[in-house]
Amino acid sequence: MTSLSVEMLAADAFEPITSAGNAQLGIAVLAGIAVIVLLITKFKMHAFLALTIGSLALGSFAGANPAKTIASFTAGLGSTVASVGVLIALGAILGKLLADSGGADQIVDTILAKASGRAMPWAMVLIASIIGLPLFFEVGIVLMIPVVLLVAKRGNYSLMRIGIPALAGLSVMHGLIPPHPGPLVAIDALGANLGITLALGVLVAIPTVIIAGPVFSRYAARWVDIEAPEKMVPQRPSEDLERRPRFGATLATILLPVVLMLVKALVDIVVDDPENHVQRVTDVIGSPLIALLAAVIVGMFTLGRAAGFTKGRLSSTVEKSLAPIAGILLIVGAGGGFKQTLIDAGVGQMILEFSQNWSIPALLLGWLIAVAIRLATGSATVATISAAGLVAPLAADLSTSHVALLVLAVGAGSLFFSHVNDAGFWLVKEYFGMDVPQTIKTWSVMETIISVVSLGFILLLSLVL
């Protein structure tokens, strides 16, 4: 079956849902999500399989033809992987270059050499935000937490005072700032302008990460006063390298894709002429694919070659970076398939009808839907992808800036209250040597603060723009 025929079949996958069928459809959605949650939490099934089975269950409960349900899921998976798959791969390569070359260590050592005492939490949030730009959340945690443990141990700091700001920096980047996969998929689903979304995302991220990071860490350190667990404190990485990349070159490489995308956004706003030669050039170099590809190519020299990597080691680093993201690609793709199944079932239209009766602003509705899916599935990416698909009809009547804010609202909702069905919850718990109640009082509360505070700033921006 060709891609085109799959898409055509997917478009007809479900009969139009009448108002009388909304109750059945609503039950089908809840049942589909319940299946996913049960499979992930009770049976410890991989999220890719759980999302696949949950999509088929949703179609069955909605009364759709199984073959058409499969077509919907397949089309959604394919389109999602096609739009973000290459970006995920490029981000993984850049992250691996950053870690293996010692570039991450160089940033950490340079900033920590200039920070001490009360400034240390601010330094940690800055480091995590910079490092978190090109990295996936799980990769960022694995890279940052050993640094957090080392700093807390070396400086005799409360682990929460140092750890919470770092986690906040990573989490805010993950939920609000492209080129992370969640925001990218939401931008694609809602037809938002990437540059404007990035610019507004940075505006929201800065005050949010300050409140959820250095400010909240004061209270988290009082609630859970623990030291870095001895068994988890690692040896410093990259000690086998003869030399490391320079701080300026490393920082420039990490920020290159963000700068290119911001330049594109500024030119789009100032010039606003698709036929203009400058805008056509910036549209190309500021696209996520080219921006990340440029950063990877530059990074091979500024990170890899600067650390003394041979051509063989560079090739090996790239190869090793791709294997771990297979699961991420499949989960993101399956999330897109679940989203497409929801859309073809008529859930988007149902949400639109309900929202008209509820008189809930589109931004708040997008946030609430993402919160519900986040709580149910534990995945911020799945919550973003699914919620973006559900609120896509609402974006049709919004201005360009408000569509970008809707993307951010969905991203903010996807971070709400991480708990036991979230892999990040267990990563933080194990690395920091906490029990479940302690992890909830620190990590889960921090995630909730990020979600609520960022929504507040998004709503304020919606009043101004």
C-alpha positions as a Python dict, from the first residue, in 0.01 Angstrom:
ca = {
    (1, 'M'): (0, 0, 0),
    (2, 'T'): (145, 340, -96),
    (3, 'S'): (180, 632, 141),
    (4, 'L'): (-84, 821, -52),
    (5, 'S'): (-336, 539, -33),
    (6, 'V'): (-272, 502, 339),
    (7, 'E'): (-340, 872, 391),
    (8, 'M'): (-656, 855, 180),
    (9, 'L'): (-777, 555, 376),
    (10, 'A'): (-689, 726, 702),
    (11, 'A'): (-893, 1031, 605),
    (12, 'D'): (-1200, 806, 577),
    (13, 'A'): (-1111, 591, 875),
    (14, 'F'): (-1414, 690, 1082),
    (15, 'E'): (-1766, 789, 997),
    (16, 'P'): (-1850, 1144, 1104),
    (17, 'I'): (-1947, 1145, 1470),
    (18, 'T'): (-2291, 1286, 1540),
    (19, 'S'): (-2381, 1467, 1860),
    (20, 'A'): (-2552, 1147, 1978),
    (21, 'G'): (-2221, 964, 1938),
    (22, 'N'): (-2017, 1202, 2152),
    (23, 'A'): (-2084, 999, 2467),
    (24, 'Q'): (-1958, 679, 2306),
    (25, 'L'): (-1658, 861, 2163),
    (26, 'G'): (-1575, 1016, 2498),
    (27, 'I'): (-1587, 672, 2662),
    (28, 'A'): (-1371, 533, 2381),
    (29, 'V'): (-1106, 800, 2441),
    (30, 'L'): (-1101, 734, 2816),
    (31, 'A'): (-1084, 360, 2753),
    (32, 'G'): (-799, 398, 2505),
    (33, 'I'): (-599, 612, 2749),
    (34, 'A'): (-681, 370, 3033),
    (35, 'V'): (-544, 80, 2827),
    (36, 'I'): (-220, 272, 2766),
    (37, 'V'): (-182, 362, 3133),
    (38, 'L'): (-259, 8, 3249),
    (39, 'L'): (-12, -148, 3007),
    (40, 'I'): (267, 97, 3100),
    (41, 'T'): (215, 99, 3478),
    (42, 'K'): (75, -245, 3562),
    (43, 'F'): (236, -464, 3298),
    (44, 'K'): (552, -252, 3247),
    (45, 'M'): (501, -263, 2872),
    (46, 'H'): (716, -44, 2649),
    (47, 'A'): (540, 282, 2562),
    (48, 'F'): (559, 208, 2187),
    (49, 'L'): (363, -116, 2223),
    (50, 'A'): (124, 39, 2476),
    (51, 'L'): (45, 330, 2243),
    (52, 'T'): (-5, 95, 1949),
    (53, 'I'): (-244, -131, 2141),
    (54, 'G'): (-419, 170, 2296),
    (55, 'S'): (-481, 317, 1951),
    (56, 'L'): (-638, -9, 1831),
    (57, 'A'): (-847, -23, 2149),
    (58, 'L'): (-965, 334, 2093),
    (59, 'G'): (-1077, 250, 1740),
    (60, 'S'): (-1258, -63, 1858),
    (61, 'F'): (-1441, 119, 2137),
    (62, 'A'): (-1537, 395, 1889),
    (63, 'G'): (-1688, 135, 1658),
    (64, 'A'): (-1447, 187, 1368),
    (65, 'N'): (-1344, -70, 1109),
    (66, 'P'): (-1018, -232, 1236),
    (67, 'A'): (-849, -194, 896),
    (68, 'K'): (-926, 177, 891),
    (69, 'T'): (-806, 216, 1249),
    (70, 'I'): (-476, 57, 1149),
    (71, 'A'): (-455, 293, 849),
    (72, 'S'): (-511, 596, 1073),
    (73, 'F'): (-246, 485, 1319),
    (74, 'T'): (3, 403, 1042),
    (75, 'A'): (-49, 736, 867),
    (76, 'G'): (-5, 928, 1192),
    (77, 'L'): (308, 735, 1283),
    (78, 'G'): (460, 789, 939),
    (79, 'S'): (389, 1160, 920),
    (80, 'T'): (521, 1222, 1272),
    (81, 'V'): (846, 1035, 1217),
    (82, 'A'): (887, 1205, 879),
    (83, 'S'): (855, 1550, 1036),
    (84, 'V'): (1074, 1505, 1345),
    (85, 'G'): (1273, 1183, 1298),
    (86, 'V'): (1574, 1345, 1132),
    (87, 'L'): (1574, 1625, 1390),
    (88, 'I'): (1579, 1374, 1674),
    (89, 'A'): (1875, 1198, 1511),
    (90, 'L'): (2068, 1522, 1461),
    (91, 'G'): (2000, 1629, 1820),
    (92, 'A'): (2128, 1295, 1946),
    (93, 'I'): (2450, 1329, 1743),
    (94, 'L'): (2511, 1681, 1876),
    (95, 'G'): (2446, 1569, 2231),
    (96, 'K'): (2688, 1277, 2200),
    (97, 'L'): (2958, 1503, 2056),
    (98, 'L'): (2903, 1743, 2345),
    (99, 'A'): (2937, 1468, 2605),
    (100, 'D'): (3222, 1263, 2460),
    (101, 'S'): (3444, 1555, 2363),
    (102, 'G'): (3441, 1703, 2711),
    (103, 'G'): (3257, 2012, 2587),
    (104, 'A'): (2992, 1969, 2856),
    (105, 'D'): (3263, 1949, 3121),
    (106, 'Q'): (3428, 2260, 2982),
    (107, 'I'): (3105, 2459, 3020),
    (108, 'V'): (3048, 2324, 3370),
    (109, 'D'): (3403, 2393, 3491),
    (110, 'T'): (3415, 2742, 3342),
    (111, 'I'): (3089, 2858, 3497),
    (112, 'L'): (3146, 2688, 3834),
    (113, 'A'): (3489, 2850, 3860),
    (114, 'K'): (3309, 3184, 3862),
    (115, 'A'): (3025, 3083, 4097),
    (116, 'S'): (3013, 2993, 4463),
    (117, 'G'): (2781, 3003, 4762),
    (118, 'R'): (2447, 3164, 4685),
    (119, 'A'): (2533, 3197, 4317),
    (120, 'M'): (2570, 2820, 4271),
    (121, 'P'): (2197, 2740, 4217),
    (122, 'W'): (2187, 3015, 3953),
    (123, 'A'): (2496, 2871, 3789),
    (124, 'M'): (2337, 2525, 3782),
    (125, 'V'): (2016, 2648, 3620),
    (126, 'L'): (2223, 2832, 3360),
    (127, 'I'): (2436, 2525, 3285),
    (128, 'A'): (2131, 2297, 3255),
    (129, 'S'): (1946, 2542, 3033),
    (130, 'I'): (2242, 2574, 2796),
    (131, 'I'): (2318, 2203, 2787),
    (132, 'G'): (1948, 2119, 2766),
    (133, 'L'): (1897, 2315, 2444),
    (134, 'P'): (2014, 2044, 2202),
    (135, 'L'): (1954, 1740, 2426),
    (136, 'F'): (1652, 1521, 2492),
    (137, 'F'): (1532, 1532, 2849),
    (138, 'E'): (1648, 1180, 2940),
    (139, 'V'): (1990, 1245, 2783),
    (140, 'G'): (2012, 1575, 2967),
    (141, 'I'): (1934, 1408, 3300),
    (142, 'V'): (2197, 1141, 3246),
    (143, 'L'): (2450, 1411, 3155),
    (144, 'M'): (2361, 1667, 3425),
    (145, 'I'): (2285, 1459, 3734),
    (146, 'P'): (2642, 1326, 3768),
    (147, 'V'): (2760, 1689, 3749),
    (148, 'V'): (2501, 1788, 4011),
    (149, 'L'): (2618, 1512, 4243),
    (150, 'L'): (2981, 1611, 4199),
    (151, 'V'): (2912, 1978, 4269),
    (152, 'A'): (2697, 1899, 4575),
    (153, 'K'): (2961, 1663, 4712),
    (154, 'R'): (3260, 1883, 4632),
    (155, 'G'): (3104, 2203, 4767),
    (156, 'N'): (2912, 2042, 5056),
    (157, 'Y'): (2580, 2178, 4925),
    (158, 'S'): (2230, 2047, 4992),
    (159, 'L'): (2150, 1816, 4701),
    (160, 'M'): (1811, 1975, 4642),
    (161, 'R'): (1957, 2327, 4642),
    (162, 'I'): (2181, 2229, 4350),
    (163, 'G'): (1969, 1959, 4185),
    (164, 'I'): (1632, 2132, 4153),
    (165, 'P'): (1767, 2428, 3949),
    (166, 'A'): (1941, 2187, 3712),
    (167, 'L'): (1628, 1975, 3670),
    (168, 'A'): (1417, 2287, 3617),
    (169, 'G'): (1649, 2408, 3340),
    (170, 'L'): (1630, 2075, 3159),
    (171, 'S'): (1254, 2039, 3201),
    (172, 'V'): (1166, 2389, 3080),
    (173, 'M'): (1382, 2345, 2770),
    (174, 'H'): (1216, 2009, 2706),
    (175, 'G'): (860, 2134, 2731),
    (176, 'L'): (873, 2480, 2577),
    (177, 'I'): (1171, 2524, 2347),
    (178, 'P'): (1216, 2371, 2001),
    (179, 'P'): (1407, 2178, 1863),
    (180, 'H'): (1285, 1933, 2127),
    (181, 'P'): (1049, 1679, 1965),
    (182, 'G'): (737, 1766, 2165),
    (183, 'P'): (728, 2136, 2075),
    (184, 'L'): (831, 2059, 1716),
    (185, 'V'): (543, 1815, 1669),
    (186, 'A'): (299, 2063, 1827),
    (187, 'I'): (426, 2337, 1593),
    (188, 'D'): (369, 2107, 1297),
    (189, 'A'): (25, 1992, 1414),
    (190, 'L'): (-103, 2344, 1484),
    (191, 'G'): (66, 2511, 1185),
    (192, 'A'): (254, 2753, 1412),
    (193, 'N'): (549, 2968, 1309),
    (194, 'L'): (860, 2802, 1451),
    (195, 'G'): (1062, 3121, 1494),
    (196, 'I'): (784, 3310, 1671),
    (197, 'T'): (717, 3007, 1893),
    (198, 'L'): (1085, 2988, 1979),
    (199, 'A'): (1105, 3358, 2062),
    (200, 'L'): (792, 3353, 2279),
    (201, 'G'): (908, 3027, 2436),
    (202, 'V'): (1230, 3190, 2549),
    (203, 'L'): (1032, 3482, 2698),
    (204, 'V'): (818, 3240, 2899),
    (205, 'A'): (1105, 3006, 2988),
    (206, 'I'): (1332, 3262, 3156),
    (207, 'P'): (1103, 3371, 3444),
    (208, 'T'): (957, 3021, 3473),
    (209, 'V'): (1293, 2852, 3521),
    (210, 'I'): (1395, 3114, 3779),
    (211, 'I'): (1083, 3055, 3991),
    (212, 'A'): (1083, 2674, 3958),
    (213, 'G'): (1462, 2647, 3991),
    (214, 'P'): (1665, 2868, 4226),
    (215, 'V'): (1360, 3009, 4410),
    (216, 'F'): (1176, 2680, 4470),
    (217, 'S'): (1500, 2497, 4553),
    (218, 'R'): (1518, 2691, 4882),
    (219, 'Y'): (1195, 2526, 4998),
    (220, 'A'): (1276, 2186, 4846),
    (221, 'A'): (1604, 2180, 5040),
    (222, 'R'): (1411, 2235, 5364),
    (223, 'W'): (1152, 1967, 5287),
    (224, 'V'): (1406, 1707, 5176),
    (225, 'D'): (1748, 1775, 5328),
    (226, 'I'): (1973, 1504, 5186),
    (227, 'E'): (2332, 1475, 5070),
    (228, 'A'): (2455, 1328, 4745),
    (229, 'P'): (2444, 946, 4775),
    (230, 'E'): (2802, 819, 4788),
    (231, 'K'): (2739, 524, 4557),
    (232, 'M'): (2597, 747, 4284),
    (233, 'V'): (2873, 1011, 4280),
    (234, 'P'): (3065, 937, 3958),
    (235, 'Q'): (3421, 986, 3847),
    (236, 'R'): (3458, 1294, 3632),
    (237, 'P'): (3399, 1204, 3266),
    (238, 'S'): (3632, 1282, 2979),
    (239, 'E'): (3949, 1242, 3188),
    (240, 'D'): (4100, 1024, 2914),
    (241, 'L'): (4109, 1317, 2670),
    (242, 'E'): (4436, 1494, 2600),
    (243, 'R'): (4254, 1825, 2556),
    (244, 'R'): (3902, 1964, 2561),
    (245, 'P'): (3715, 2211, 2341),
    (246, 'R'): (3730, 2576, 2439),
    (247, 'F'): (3440, 2722, 2632),
    (248, 'G'): (3353, 2984, 2369),
    (249, 'A'): (3360, 2737, 2081),
    (250, 'T'): (3148, 2486, 2273),
    (251, 'L'): (2889, 2745, 2372),
    (252, 'A'): (2873, 2882, 2016),
    (253, 'T'): (2816, 2534, 1876),
    (254, 'I'): (2531, 2460, 2117),
    (255, 'L'): (2361, 2794, 2053),
    (256, 'L'): (2409, 2787, 1673),
    (257, 'P'): (2075, 2617, 1586),
    (258, 'V'): (1882, 2843, 1821),
    (259, 'V'): (2048, 3155, 1679),
    (260, 'L'): (1977, 3048, 1319),
    (261, 'M'): (1610, 2986, 1400),
    (262, 'L'): (1581, 3318, 1582),
    (263, 'V'): (1738, 3500, 1285),
    (264, 'K'): (1478, 3342, 1059),
    (265, 'A'): (1200, 3456, 1293),
    (266, 'L'): (1330, 3815, 1305),
    (267, 'V'): (1365, 3835, 925),
    (268, 'D'): (1015, 3691, 881),
    (269, 'I'): (878, 3963, 1108),
    (270, 'V'): (1082, 4255, 973),
    (271, 'V'): (1084, 4173, 599),
    (272, 'D'): (760, 3973, 568),
    (273, 'D'): (806, 3918, 194),
    (274, 'P'): (835, 3554, 76),
    (275, 'E'): (992, 3674, -251),
    (276, 'N'): (1266, 3870, -76),
    (277, 'H'): (1608, 3711, -133),
    (278, 'V'): (1726, 3759, 227),
    (279, 'Q'): (1410, 3604, 367),
    (280, 'R'): (1436, 3309, 129),
    (281, 'V'): (1792, 3244, 249),
    (282, 'T'): (1704, 3273, 618),
    (283, 'D'): (1399, 3050, 565),
    (284, 'V'): (1640, 2777, 453),
    (285, 'I'): (1920, 2820, 707),
    (286, 'G'): (1671, 2882, 988),
    (287, 'S'): (1473, 2563, 926),
    (288, 'P'): (1522, 2309, 1208),
    (289, 'L'): (1678, 2052, 976),
    (290, 'I'): (1944, 2285, 833),
    (291, 'A'): (2006, 2459, 1168),
    (292, 'L'): (2071, 2132, 1350),
    (293, 'L'): (2267, 1986, 1060),
    (294, 'A'): (2488, 2295, 1058),
    (295, 'A'): (2546, 2260, 1434),
    (296, 'V'): (2641, 1892, 1393),
    (297, 'I'): (2887, 1966, 1111),
    (298, 'V'): (3039, 2258, 1303),
    (299, 'G'): (3047, 2046, 1618),
    (300, 'M'): (3256, 1781, 1448),
    (301, 'F'): (3532, 2041, 1425),
    (302, 'T'): (3474, 2263, 1730),
    (303, 'L'): (3402, 1968, 1961),
    (304, 'G'): (3530, 1646, 1807),
    (305, 'R'): (3847, 1757, 1629),
    (306, 'A'): (3922, 2007, 1906),
    (307, 'A'): (3925, 1715, 2152),
    (308, 'G'): (4168, 1525, 1931),
    (309, 'F'): (3912, 1287, 1779),
    (310, 'T'): (4031, 1098, 1474),
    (311, 'K'): (3802, 1050, 1176),
    (312, 'G'): (3737, 698, 1300),
    (313, 'R'): (3639, 812, 1647),
    (314, 'L'): (3411, 1081, 1505),
    (315, 'S'): (3237, 818, 1294),
    (316, 'S'): (3210, 588, 1596),
    (317, 'T'): (3064, 870, 1810),
    (318, 'V'): (2795, 942, 1551),
    (319, 'E'): (2714, 571, 1521),
    (320, 'K'): (2686, 525, 1897),
    (321, 'S'): (2459, 830, 1928),
    (322, 'L'): (2194, 684, 1699),
    (323, 'A'): (2133, 346, 1860),
    (324, 'P'): (1980, 475, 2187),
    (325, 'I'): (1723, 694, 2009),
    (326, 'A'): (1546, 405, 1835),
    (327, 'G'): (1306, 377, 2127),
    (328, 'I'): (1248, 753, 2133),
    (329, 'L'): (1168, 756, 1762),
    (330, 'L'): (921, 471, 1798),
    (331, 'I'): (750, 626, 2101),
    (332, 'V'): (721, 965, 1931),
    (333, 'G'): (591, 797, 1616),
    (334, 'A'): (339, 586, 1806),
    (335, 'G'): (228, 900, 1991),
    (336, 'G'): (164, 1056, 1652),
    (337, 'G'): (-30, 747, 1548),
    (338, 'F'): (-244, 768, 1861),
    (339, 'K'): (-299, 1137, 1792),
    (340, 'Q'): (-410, 1064, 1433),
    (341, 'T'): (-647, 794, 1557),
    (342, 'L'): (-799, 1047, 1797),
    (343, 'I'): (-838, 1301, 1519),
    (344, 'D'): (-990, 1059, 1268),
    (345, 'A'): (-1231, 934, 1532),
    (346, 'G'): (-1371, 1288, 1548),
    (347, 'V'): (-1235, 1375, 1891),
    (348, 'G'): (-1105, 1709, 1766),
    (349, 'Q'): (-1450, 1810, 1649),
    (350, 'M'): (-1601, 1685, 1975),
    (351, 'I'): (-1353, 1893, 2177),
    (352, 'L'): (-1433, 2193, 1957),
    (353, 'E'): (-1807, 2156, 2019),
    (354, 'F'): (-1756, 2114, 2392),
    (355, 'S'): (-1521, 2411, 2412),
    (356, 'Q'): (-1781, 2633, 2248),
    (357, 'N'): (-2029, 2538, 2519),
    (358, 'W'): (-1774, 2570, 2800),
    (359, 'S'): (-1653, 2912, 2685),
    (360, 'I'): (-1300, 2812, 2788),
    (361, 'P'): (-1022, 3010, 2617),
    (362, 'A'): (-828, 2804, 2363),
    (363, 'L'): (-500, 2847, 2553),
    (364, 'L'): (-646, 2720, 2880),
    (365, 'L'): (-825, 2434, 2704),
    (366, 'G'): (-502, 2322, 2535),
    (367, 'W'): (-326, 2328, 2871),
    (368, 'L'): (-601, 2129, 3045),
    (369, 'I'): (-608, 1858, 2777),
    (370, 'A'): (-229, 1822, 2792),
    (371, 'V'): (-245, 1801, 3173),
    (372, 'A'): (-503, 1521, 3155),
    (373, 'I'): (-298, 1317, 2907),
    (374, 'R'): (24, 1383, 3099),
    (375, 'L'): (-131, 1256, 3423),
    (376, 'A'): (-271, 953, 3243),
    (377, 'T'): (29, 845, 3035),
    (378, 'G'): (328, 994, 3220),
    (379, 'S'): (486, 1109, 2896),
    (380, 'A'): (532, 1479, 2826),
    (381, 'T'): (597, 1408, 2459),
    (382, 'V'): (286, 1192, 2419),
    (383, 'A'): (81, 1454, 2603),
    (384, 'T'): (210, 1729, 2374),
    (385, 'I'): (154, 1530, 2054),
    (386, 'S'): (-194, 1410, 2150),
    (387, 'A'): (-315, 1743, 2293),
    (388, 'A'): (-186, 1934, 1989),
    (389, 'G'): (-386, 1707, 1764),
    (390, 'L'): (-700, 1752, 1972),
    (391, 'V'): (-687, 2133, 1982),
    (392, 'A'): (-573, 2174, 1620),
    (393, 'P'): (-925, 2285, 1507),
    (394, 'L'): (-907, 2573, 1756),
    (395, 'A'): (-593, 2711, 1590),
    (396, 'A'): (-775, 2793, 1267),
    (397, 'D'): (-928, 3114, 1405),
    (398, 'L'): (-623, 3232, 1603),
    (399, 'S'): (-359, 3488, 1507),
    (400, 'T'): (-2, 3379, 1435),
    (401, 'S'): (121, 3483, 1779),
    (402, 'H'): (-170, 3311, 1957),
    (403, 'V'): (-112, 2987, 1766),
    (404, 'A'): (247, 3001, 1894),
    (405, 'L'): (115, 3061, 2247),
    (406, 'L'): (-121, 2763, 2204),
    (407, 'V'): (184, 2546, 2128),
    (408, 'L'): (347, 2674, 2447),
    (409, 'A'): (28, 2618, 2650),
    (410, 'V'): (16, 2257, 2536),
    (411, 'G'): (386, 2218, 2618),
    (412, 'A'): (330, 2369, 2962),
    (413, 'G'): (44, 2131, 3034),
    (414, 'S'): (256, 1834, 2930),
    (415, 'L'): (494, 1898, 3222),
    (416, 'F'): (229, 1892, 3496),
    (417, 'F'): (295, 1670, 3803),
    (418, 'S'): (532, 1394, 3696),
    (419, 'H'): (457, 1083, 3903),
    (420, 'V'): (508, 706, 3907),
    (421, 'N'): (415, 646, 3541),
    (422, 'D'): (692, 880, 3420),
    (423, 'A'): (1041, 747, 3346),
    (424, 'G'): (1190, 1081, 3452),
    (425, 'F'): (1039, 1036, 3799),
    (426, 'W'): (1231, 713, 3853),
    (427, 'L'): (1553, 849, 3704),
    (428, 'V'): (1552, 1139, 3949),
    (429, 'K'): (1453, 916, 4242),
    (430, 'E'): (1732, 665, 4183),
    (431, 'Y'): (2008, 914, 4103),
    (432, 'F'): (1930, 1130, 4405),
    (433, 'G'): (1876, 837, 4640),
    (434, 'M'): (1525, 949, 4743),
    (435, 'D'): (1214, 750, 4827),
    (436, 'V'): (882, 803, 4647),
    (437, 'P'): (735, 1061, 4892),
    (438, 'Q'): (1057, 1266, 4881),
    (439, 'T'): (1059, 1257, 4501),
    (440, 'I'): (698, 1377, 4490),
    (441, 'K'): (771, 1664, 4733),
    (442, 'T'): (1062, 1785, 4520),
    (443, 'W'): (1062, 1670, 4157),
    (444, 'S'): (682, 1636, 4112),
    (445, 'V'): (609, 1969, 4279),
    (446, 'M'): (879, 2137, 4069),
    (447, 'E'): (722, 2005, 3748),
    (448, 'T'): (382, 2133, 3859),
    (449, 'I'): (527, 2477, 3935),
    (450, 'I'): (681, 2490, 3586),
    (451, 'S'): (348, 2397, 3427),
    (452, 'V'): (135, 2646, 3622),
    (453, 'V'): (381, 2937, 3621),
    (454, 'S'): (452, 2907, 3249),
    (455, 'L'): (75, 2901, 3179),
    (456, 'G'): (43, 3222, 3378),
    (457, 'F'): (308, 3396, 3167),
    (458, 'I'): (153, 3257, 2847),
    (459, 'L'): (-186, 3402, 2942),
    (460, 'L'): (-22, 3738, 3024),
    (461, 'L'): (146, 3743, 2682),
    (462, 'S'): (-188, 3664, 2517),
    (463, 'L'): (-328, 3984, 2667),
    (464, 'V'): (-39, 4191, 2530),
    (465, 'L'): (3, 4042, 2182),
}
